[in-house]
Amino acid sequence: MYLIINCAEGDLQIILGNSERLWFSSSLYVPGRAMKYMAPGIEWALGSLEMQTHELQGIACVSGPGSFTGVRMSLAHALGLACAHNIPLAGLSFMQALAMGPGPLIQGTLLVLVHSRREQVYAQAFSCPGLAVSSPAKNLHLSELKDLLSAYPDPVYLTGSGVRRNMDFFQHYRSAVLPRHWDVPAPHNLLRMSLEASWDTALPAPEYLRASEAEENLARIAAGRGLDLDQAREYLQRE
């Protein structure tokens, strides 16, 4: 049995499944509050199947891109459980998980856009229905998206929170925007990715595609705490 955790955005997904079937799936919309629910949610999932943590074959986490806090939190929970019971780990791409929903149902280019920060998105293109990667995942300002959108012939379909949070920008592309329910990965697709993943005892690397708020505002934060910039950089490296 595999445990799968996704906290890349506001929805906290906890899934249990194996090659036989999807056995358990829960989804809570708890933006900014997932810490309160993650450990109890995992306990509830295991308890519903009368399982103990040591019985897990592996723990897979969506490793980004997405919320820095959400990705770190899910990886930290997974690492704690894995270290205690010698359970292998795997990382899953959030962009691929989102593409696997509508991708097989359309013909053309699917552009997955996940909210990064104000006027910025994580973007990755897939050729559908086969889901071949057309461009690597990257962090882009909205002004850079016009070139990316024009690089692919019609039809180009758009999905993800990066679209929903910037609808004024995408109003000229509204006909290509897919319904909101594709903005959260389907549990069976996360399970499928887990079954095909590479497993290891090492923690999966988080997929950070831009600098964190702390890194970008380090000088201001350091000054507010009475530190010089070199000291602040040293503390940041320790983290």
LUMZADO-653526 format. One record per residue (C-alpha): residue number from 1; x, y negated, z. Coordinates in steps of 0.5 Angstrom, whole numbers, plus 2048, in hexadecimal, padded with zeros to 3 digits. Layout:
LUMZADO-653526
+-----+-----+-----+-----+
| num |  c1 |  c2 |  c3 |
+-----+-----+-----+-----+
| NUM |   X |   Y |   Z |
...
+-----+-----+-----+-----+
END
This chain:
LUMZADO-653526
+-----+-----+-----+-----+
| num |  c1 |  c2 |  c3 |
+-----+-----+-----+-----+
|   1 | 800 | 800 | 800 |
|   2 | 803 | 7F9 | 7FE |
|   3 | 801 | 7F3 | 802 |
|   4 | 801 | 7EC | 7FD |
|   5 | 801 | 7E5 | 800 |
|   6 | 7FF | 7DF | 7FC |
|   7 | 800 | 7D8 | 7FF |
|   8 | 802 | 7D4 | 7F9 |
|   9 | 7FC | 7CF | 7F9 |
|  10 | 7F6 | 7CE | 7FE |
|  11 | 7F4 | 7D5 | 7FD |
|  12 | 7F7 | 7DA | 802 |
|  13 | 7F6 | 7E1 | 7FF |
|  14 | 7F7 | 7E8 | 802 |
|  15 | 7F7 | 7EE | 7FE |
|  16 | 7F8 | 7F5 | 800 |
|  17 | 7F9 | 7FA | 7FA |
|  18 | 7FC | 800 | 7F7 |
|  19 | 7FD | 804 | 7F0 |
|  20 | 7F6 | 807 | 7F2 |
|  21 | 7F2 | 801 | 7F3 |
|  22 | 7F1 | 7FA | 7F6 |
|  23 | 7EF | 7FB | 7FD |
|  24 | 7EE | 7F5 | 800 |
|  25 | 7EE | 7ED | 7FE |
|  26 | 7ED | 7E7 | 802 |
|  27 | 7ED | 7E0 | 800 |
|  28 | 7ED | 7DA | 804 |
|  29 | 7ED | 7D2 | 802 |
|  30 | 7F1 | 7CF | 807 |
|  31 | 7F5 | 7CA | 804 |
|  32 | 7FB | 7C8 | 809 |
|  33 | 7F8 | 7CC | 80F |
|  34 | 7FA | 7D3 | 80C |
|  35 | 7FF | 7D4 | 812 |
|  36 | 7F9 | 7D5 | 817 |
|  37 | 7F6 | 7DB | 812 |
|  38 | 7FC | 7DE | 80F |
|  39 | 7FE | 7E3 | 815 |
|  40 | 7F7 | 7E5 | 817 |
|  41 | 7F5 | 7E6 | 810 |
|  42 | 7FA | 7EB | 80F |
|  43 | 7F8 | 7EE | 815 |
|  44 | 7F1 | 7EE | 813 |
|  45 | 7F3 | 7F1 | 80D |
|  46 | 7F7 | 7F7 | 80F |
|  47 | 7F2 | 7F8 | 815 |
|  48 | 7EC | 7F9 | 810 |
|  49 | 7F0 | 7FF | 80D |
|  50 | 7F2 | 801 | 814 |
|  51 | 7F9 | 800 | 812 |
|  52 | 800 | 7FE | 815 |
|  53 | 805 | 7FA | 812 |
|  54 | 80A | 7FF | 812 |
|  55 | 806 | 803 | 80D |
|  56 | 807 | 7FE | 808 |
|  57 | 80B | 800 | 802 |
|  58 | 80C | 7F9 | 800 |
|  59 | 80A | 7F1 | 801 |
|  60 | 80A | 7ED | 7FB |
|  61 | 809 | 7E5 | 7FC |
|  62 | 808 | 7E0 | 7F6 |
|  63 | 80E | 7DC | 7F6 |
|  64 | 80C | 7D6 | 7F3 |
|  65 | 80C | 7D1 | 7F0 |
|  66 | 807 | 7CE | 7F4 |
|  67 | 807 | 7CB | 7FB |
|  68 | 80E | 7CB | 7FE |
|  69 | 80A | 7CC | 805 |
|  70 | 806 | 7D1 | 803 |
|  71 | 80B | 7D5 | 7FF |
|  72 | 810 | 7D5 | 805 |
|  73 | 80B | 7D7 | 80A |
|  74 | 809 | 7DD | 806 |
|  75 | 810 | 7DF | 805 |
|  76 | 811 | 7DE | 80C |
|  77 | 80C | 7E3 | 80E |
|  78 | 80E | 7E8 | 809 |
|  79 | 815 | 7E8 | 80B |
|  80 | 813 | 7E9 | 813 |
|  81 | 80F | 7EF | 811 |
|  82 | 814 | 7F2 | 80D |
|  83 | 81A | 7F1 | 811 |
|  84 | 816 | 7F4 | 817 |
|  85 | 814 | 7FA | 813 |
|  86 | 819 | 7FB | 80E |
|  87 | 814 | 7F9 | 808 |
|  88 | 816 | 7F7 | 801 |
|  89 | 814 | 7F0 | 7FE |
|  90 | 812 | 7ED | 7F7 |
|  91 | 811 | 7E6 | 7F5 |
|  92 | 80B | 7E5 | 7F0 |
|  93 | 80B | 7DF | 7EB |
|  94 | 805 | 7DB | 7EC |
|  95 | 805 | 7D8 | 7E5 |
|  96 | 805 | 7DF | 7E2 |
|  97 | 7FF | 7E1 | 7E7 |
|  98 | 7FB | 7DB | 7E5 |
|  99 | 7FC | 7DD | 7DE |
| 100 | 7FA | 7E4 | 7DE |
| 101 | 7F3 | 7E2 | 7E0 |
| 102 | 7F1 | 7DE | 7D9 |
| 103 | 7F7 | 7E0 | 7D5 |
| 104 | 7F4 | 7E7 | 7D2 |
| 105 | 7EE | 7E4 | 7D1 |
| 106 | 7F0 | 7DE | 7CC |
| 107 | 7F4 | 7DE | 7C6 |
| 108 | 7F9 | 7D8 | 7C5 |
| 109 | 7FD | 7D4 | 7CB |
| 110 | 7FC | 7D4 | 7D2 |
| 111 | 7FF | 7CF | 7D6 |
| 112 | 7FF | 7D0 | 7DD |
| 113 | 7FF | 7C9 | 7E1 |
| 114 | 800 | 7C9 | 7E9 |
| 115 | 800 | 7C3 | 7ED |
| 116 | 807 | 7C1 | 7EF |
| 117 | 806 | 7BA | 7F2 |
| 118 | 803 | 7B4 | 7F0 |
| 119 | 803 | 7B3 | 7E8 |
| 120 | 807 | 7B9 | 7E8 |
| 121 | 806 | 7C1 | 7E6 |
| 122 | 809 | 7C7 | 7E6 |
| 123 | 808 | 7CA | 7DF |
| 124 | 809 | 7D0 | 7DB |
| 125 | 807 | 7D2 | 7D4 |
| 126 | 805 | 7D9 | 7D2 |
| 127 | 803 | 7DC | 7CB |
| 128 | 7FC | 7E0 | 7CC |
| 129 | 7F9 | 7E5 | 7CC |
| 130 | 800 | 7E8 | 7CD |
| 131 | 802 | 7E4 | 7D2 |
| 132 | 809 | 7E3 | 7CF |
| 133 | 80D | 7DD | 7D3 |
| 134 | 80D | 7D7 | 7CE |
| 135 | 811 | 7D2 | 7D3 |
| 136 | 814 | 7D3 | 7D9 |
| 137 | 811 | 7D0 | 7E0 |
| 138 | 813 | 7C9 | 7E1 |
| 139 | 811 | 7C3 | 7E5 |
| 140 | 80E | 7BD | 7E0 |
| 141 | 80C | 7B6 | 7E1 |
| 142 | 805 | 7B5 | 7DD |
| 143 | 808 | 7B1 | 7D8 |
| 144 | 80D | 7B7 | 7D6 |
| 145 | 807 | 7BB | 7D5 |
| 146 | 805 | 7B8 | 7CE |
| 147 | 80B | 7BB | 7CB |
| 148 | 80A | 7C2 | 7CE |
| 149 | 802 | 7C2 | 7CC |
| 150 | 804 | 7C0 | 7C5 |
| 151 | 80A | 7C5 | 7C4 |
| 152 | 804 | 7CA | 7C3 |
| 153 | 7FF | 7CB | 7BE |
| 154 | 7F8 | 7CB | 7BF |
| 155 | 7F5 | 7CE | 7C3 |
| 156 | 7F8 | 7CD | 7CA |
| 157 | 7F4 | 7CE | 7D0 |
| 158 | 7F6 | 7CB | 7D7 |
| 159 | 7F5 | 7CE | 7DE |
| 160 | 7F7 | 7CD | 7E5 |
| 161 | 7F6 | 7C8 | 7EA |
| 162 | 7FB | 7C3 | 7E7 |
| 163 | 7F5 | 7C2 | 7E2 |
| 164 | 7F0 | 7C1 | 7E7 |
| 165 | 7F4 | 7BC | 7EB |
| 166 | 7F5 | 7B8 | 7E5 |
| 167 | 7EF | 7B8 | 7E1 |
| 168 | 7EF | 7B1 | 7DF |
| 169 | 7F6 | 7B3 | 7DB |
| 170 | 7F3 | 7B9 | 7D8 |
| 171 | 7EC | 7B6 | 7D6 |
| 172 | 7EF | 7B6 | 7CE |
| 173 | 7F0 | 7BE | 7CF |
| 174 | 7EA | 7BF | 7D3 |
| 175 | 7E7 | 7C4 | 7CE |
| 176 | 7ED | 7C8 | 7CF |
| 177 | 7ED | 7C8 | 7D7 |
| 178 | 7EB | 7CF | 7D9 |
| 179 | 7E6 | 7D0 | 7DF |
| 180 | 7E8 | 7CF | 7E6 |
| 181 | 7E7 | 7D6 | 7E8 |
| 182 | 7EE | 7D8 | 7E5 |
| 183 | 7F2 | 7D3 | 7E9 |
| 184 | 7F2 | 7D9 | 7EF |
| 185 | 7F6 | 7DF | 7ED |
| 186 | 7F1 | 7E5 | 7EC |
| 187 | 7F3 | 7EA | 7F2 |
| 188 | 7F3 | 7F0 | 7ED |
| 189 | 7F9 | 7EC | 7E9 |
| 190 | 7FD | 7EB | 7EF |
| 191 | 7FC | 7F2 | 7F1 |
| 192 | 7FE | 7F4 | 7E9 |
| 193 | 804 | 7EF | 7EA |
| 194 | 806 | 7F3 | 7F0 |
| 195 | 806 | 7FA | 7EE |
| 196 | 80B | 7F7 | 7E8 |
| 197 | 80F | 7F3 | 7EC |
| 198 | 817 | 7F4 | 7EE |
| 199 | 817 | 7F6 | 7F6 |
| 200 | 81D | 7F4 | 7FA |
| 201 | 81F | 7F3 | 802 |
| 202 | 821 | 7EC | 800 |
| 203 | 81C | 7E6 | 801 |
| 204 | 81A | 7E4 | 7FA |
| 205 | 81C | 7DE | 7F8 |
| 206 | 817 | 7D8 | 7F8 |
| 207 | 816 | 7D5 | 7F1 |
| 208 | 817 | 7CD | 7F3 |
| 209 | 817 | 7C9 | 7EC |
| 210 | 818 | 7C3 | 7EF |
| 211 | 81B | 7C0 | 7F6 |
| 212 | 817 | 7BF | 7FC |
| 213 | 814 | 7B9 | 7FF |
| 214 | 81A | 7B9 | 804 |
| 215 | 81F | 7BA | 7FF |
| 216 | 81D | 7B4 | 7FB |
| 217 | 81C | 7B0 | 801 |
| 218 | 821 | 7B2 | 805 |
| 219 | 825 | 7AB | 806 |
| 220 | 81E | 7A8 | 809 |
| 221 | 81D | 7AE | 80D |
| 222 | 824 | 7AE | 810 |
| 223 | 824 | 7A6 | 812 |
| 224 | 81D | 7A7 | 815 |
| 225 | 820 | 7AD | 81A |
| 226 | 827 | 7A9 | 81B |
| 227 | 82B | 7AE | 817 |
| 228 | 830 | 7AC | 811 |
| 229 | 82F | 7AF | 80B |
| 230 | 835 | 7B4 | 80B |
| 231 | 832 | 7B6 | 812 |
| 232 | 82B | 7B7 | 80F |
| 233 | 82E | 7BB | 809 |
| 234 | 831 | 7C0 | 80D |
| 235 | 82B | 7C1 | 811 |
| 236 | 827 | 7C2 | 80B |
| 237 | 82C | 7C7 | 808 |
| 238 | 82B | 7CB | 80F |
| 239 | 824 | 7CC | 80E |
+-----+-----+-----+-----+
END
